[in-house]
């Protein structure tokens, strides 16, 4: 038997977010990492569209959001494991000093 297809993938171990590989609905989801055989199971709190991010660990307001093994964003509010991660709760690290 083959392993079930993942619902989301994280690029590297230690990443705070994974990428939805299909449109996801609230409930149990399973994902993995591109650099290891580790499996993450979590309870998805919100719908997450294909290609968007889901928190695979709790992220506190002001913490770095790690993806690809690097800081890509800063949490603008607390984000719980299983939450949808997008512009409503993060600010791009690249544009951190922007006033827009």
N, C-alpha and C positions, 0 to 999 in steps of 0.2 A: 504494500500500500504506500502511496506517496503522501507526503506531508500536506496538510491543508494550505491553501494559498493564504498569504498574510493579508491583513486588512490595511496595515501601514508598515512602512520601513523607515528605520533610522539609518543614517549614513555611517555613523561611527559609535562604538561603545562610549558612553559618557555623554552623548547628545541628550538634550532636554526635550527635544521634540522629534516626532516622526512624521512622515509624509503619507497622507491617505492615498492608497493605490486604487481606490474606487470611491464613489460617494458612500459615506458611512452614516448610519443612523444610530441614535442612542442605544446603549446596551453593551454587552460584552464584545470585545474585539481582541484580536491577537496580531502581534507584529513581531518583527525581528530586525536584525542589524545586518548591514552589508559586509561588515568586517568580522563577524563572529556567528556562531550558531545559537547564540542566546535568544530566548523567546520572551516577549513581554505580553502579558495578559492584563487588560485593564477594562474598567467600566467607562464607556464613552458617555459623557454628560450631555453632549449637544450633537447636532448634525455637523459633519465635516465634509465639505465637498472634495472631490478628486483633486489631488495636488496641493491641498491645504494642510495645515499642521495641526497635530494633536500633542498635548503635553504628556510625556511619558514619565514625568516625575513632577512633584510640586515645585513651583517656582514662586519665590516671594517677590513682592514689589521691589523694584530697584536691582534685582539680580540679573546677571547676564543670561540670555537665552542662547544656548549652545546648539549649533547645527553644523554639520560637516567638521566637527571638532573645533570650531572657532565661534567666537561671539558674533552673532548676526543681529541681535536685538537686545533691548533692555525691557524687562517687564514693567508696564505702567500701572499694574495692579497685581494682587496675588492671583496666581493661576494654579488651579488644582490639577492633579494627575487626572487625565481623561477629559480635560477642557479643550475646547476649540481655541487655537492660538492664531490670532490675526491682528489687524490694526486696532481693534477695540481694546486690546490688552497688552500690546507691545509697541515699542517705538524702535525704528531701525537704528542699529548702532552706527551705520554709515552716515546717517543724516542726523545724528544726535544733537548737534549744535544748530540745526536748522530751525528757523522760527515758523516754518509753514505747518 
